[in-house]
Amino acid sequence: MAEVMIKLHRMRSPALVFGLVVPLAAFGQSPAEDHVLIGAGLRARPAYDGSDSQRGELIPVLRYYGRPWFARTTQGLLEGGARVELAPGLNFGAQLAYEGGRAASESSFLRSHDVPDIDPGISFGLHAEWDRKLGPVPVTLLARVRRHAHADLGAQADLRLTAGIYGEGGILAGVFAQATWANARSVQSFYGITPQQSAATGLTVFDAGSGPLFTSIGLLWSVDLSREWLAVGSAEARKLRGDAARSPLTERTSNYYASVGLAYRFQ
């Protein structure tokens, strides 16, 4: 399963930059059997991971999968590139990904402390993905590393597991879990406070180091409304870890995401 890259909104979350309106229609299918989906959805998200402010936005529901090219949002990032199958169900590839920034205008806390914005950008990296069925259960395991094109924003690594849990009568459901790690530059850029920033914002100096960034669990679902149309959605709970959780910029360590959308399936 995969998604076409499209930038519909200047999204801010530093790690999960695209909405998790994720169609499950491709669970258990090979790329050749995959369908193209197009649609739109609504997502509720925090202003940034660690924020106490919640925001809503319009997001697309799109999926494209070719050989060797791919583009998707189904694995928590807006990404695209090329990949090859090394063994049945095992793929290795390279990708470019959209990396969200952080806007003080979306958070009263950031505005009140004059915390500077972080512009969105792109990252480049590598991934390995394993798609199999364990008995009747379709499973996807993804390992991914990515480095921001802006060197000061560092690098991150993700390990993500997705599994189908129900599929009957046009209703599909799945669960996912993800852990993300970040190097010192990445954590410092979003959660650190330099002496200069401390003087400008009034916040305590905080030197953030490398380590775990967050863990998350979530639910994905889709419902066939007809042969061509389906409703899709997701819910996710995320918890900051390490220095990101201890940062003066973190109002709360737990955040929640939810989305719902409508998509057209091209057969």
N, C-alpha and C positions, 0 to 999 in steps of 0.2 A: 504494500500500500504506500501511496506517495501523493504529494500535493504540488500543484503548480505555484510558483512564487508569484506573489503580487503584493504590492505595497499600497494598502488602502487607507492606512492611518499611521501617523508617526508614533508608533508604540514605544513605551518607556521601560518596560520591565527588563532588567539587565540580563536575565537568564532565559526566561520563557518569553520570547518576543512576539510570538504569534498566538492567536486564539486556539484553544483546544476544542474547536468544533470539529470533531474527528469522525468521519464516516468509517464504519466497521465493515462495509460491504466487501472489502478485499480480504478479510480474515480467511486464511486457509487457501488462498488462491495464489497461483504463480503470477509473475508479472505479465505474462502473455494473456492471462485471463482477466486482468485488471480492467476496470472501467474508468473513463474520465468523468469526473463530477464537476459541476459548476453550480454555485449558489451563493448565499449570503447568510450571515448570522449576527447575533448580538452577544457581546461578552462583558461580564463584570469582572474587574481586576483591581488590585491595589495600585496606588499611584506609583509605587515602586516596592520591591520586596522589603518589608520592614516598615512600611507606611501604615498609618492608622486611617488614611483616606482611601475611599473606594471610588472607582470611576467606571463608566460604561463606554463602549465603543462598538462601531460596526466593523465586522470582519468578513472576509470572503470564505466560501467553502469551495475549494478547487482541488483537483487531484490529476496529476499526469505522471505516467510511468512509461518510459521508452527504453530502448537498448542502443547504446549504453547509457543514454542521458536520463536523468531523473530530476524532478523538482517536487518538493513536498513541504507540508507543515505538520504532518502526522507524528513526527518524532520530537515535538516540543520546540522546534526551530523552523524558521522560514529558510530553507536551504535548497540548493540544487547543484548538480555536477554530473560526474560520470562514475560508473562502477562496473565491475566485472564479477561474474560468478566463478568462484574458485572450486566449489564443490556444490552438490545439490543443496540448495537452501542457504549456502554461505556466500555472502557477497563482500567485496572490499572495494572502497571507493574514495574519491576526493571530492570535497564540497566547498562551496562558498555559502555563507550564511549571513542573514541580516541580524545585527545585534542592536537591541534597543538601547536607548539612553535613559536619561532621567530629567524631568522638567519640574522646576520649582513651582511653576504656575499650577500644577496639579496637586500640590501638597501645602496646606497651611503651615505645617511645621517647617518645611524648607523655605517658604517665603518669609516667615517671621525671623529666620536666622540668616537670610541672604545667602543660602547655599547655592553655589553655581550649578548651572545646567551641565549635563553630559550629553553631547550630541550622539545620535545613533550612527552606526557605521556597519562595516562588514567584517567577517572573519574568514579565514581559510583553514582547512584542516583535512583530516583523514577519518575514516570510520570503517568498522567491520560490523556486519549485521547477519544474524542467523535467524532464518524463518523456517520453522518446522511445526509438525503436529506431534504432541505427546499424547498418544491415544487419540481421543476425540478433541483435544484442546489445542487450538492454534496458538503458537507462542512466537514472539519476536524478541530477540535479545540484541541490543545495540550498544556498542562501545565506540565513543567518538572523542576526538581531541580537536581543539580549535584555538587558533591564535588570532587576536584582534589585529586588523590592519594598522591601527594606531598602536604603536609599540607600548605606549604608556598604559594602555588598558589591558595588557596582559593576555593570559591564556586560561582556558578552562577545559575540563574533561568530564564527560557524562557517561554513566552506565544506566541503561533504561531497559526495563522488562515490561512487556505487554502480553496479556493472555486473554483469550476469549473465554467467557464463562457461561454464555447462553446464546442459543441460536435456534429459534423456532417460530413459525408463523409470521415471518417477515420482521421479527424483532431480534436484534443482535445486541449483546452487551459484552463489555470487556473491562478489565482493570489494568492499571499500570502503576509502576513504582520507579522512581528515578533518584539517583544520587549524583550530585555535581560537586566537583572539586575545582579550586581556583588557585593560581599562583599569587605571590605577594602583590604584584603590580595590579592584578585584576581586583583583588579584595580592597586594596588601598584606594584604587580609583573611585570605587562606589561607596566605601564605608570608612575610609581613613580620614583623619583630620590633621593636616599639616600645621606647623606653627603659624604660617601666614594665614591659612584658613581660620584657625582658631582666633586670631586677632580680629578678623573680619566678621566672623559669625558669633563669637562669644561661646562657642562650644569647646570642650576639653580636647587637647591634643590627643590623637589616637593613632598609633602606628600599627596598621593591620598587616598580618602576615598570611602566608599561604596555609591551605588546609581545606577541610570540608566547607562548602558554601551553603548548600541546602539539601534536604531530602523532601520527597513529595510522594503522595499516593493519590490515585484518582479513579474515576469511573467514566467509561465511554459508552455511548449507546447510539443506535440508529433504528428507525422504524420505517418500513416500506409503506408509503401512502398509495402507491400505484406501481406499475412496472417501471416508470421513469422517475417518479418523485419519491424522495425520502426525507424524513426529519432526522436531524442528528444533534448530538449535544454531549456535554461533558461537565464534570465537577472535579475540582482538585483542591487538596489541602497541602500546603507547603510550610516547612519549618526551616528557618535559618539556623546555620550551625557555625561553630568556630568564632573567629573574630567578627564576622558579619553580624552574628547574634549579639555580640558584646559592644558593638559600635554605638557612639553617642547619636548617630543618625537613625538608629533603629528604635522606633516607637513600640513595636511589638514583634515578636519572633515568629508568629504564625500568621499566615495570610491565606485567602481563599479565592479561587477562580471558578466561574461558572459560565457556560455558554449554551446557546441553542441556535439552530439554523435550519434552513431548507435548501435542498440541493436537487439538481436535475442530473440524472444518470444517463450518459450516452452509451448505448449498447454497441 
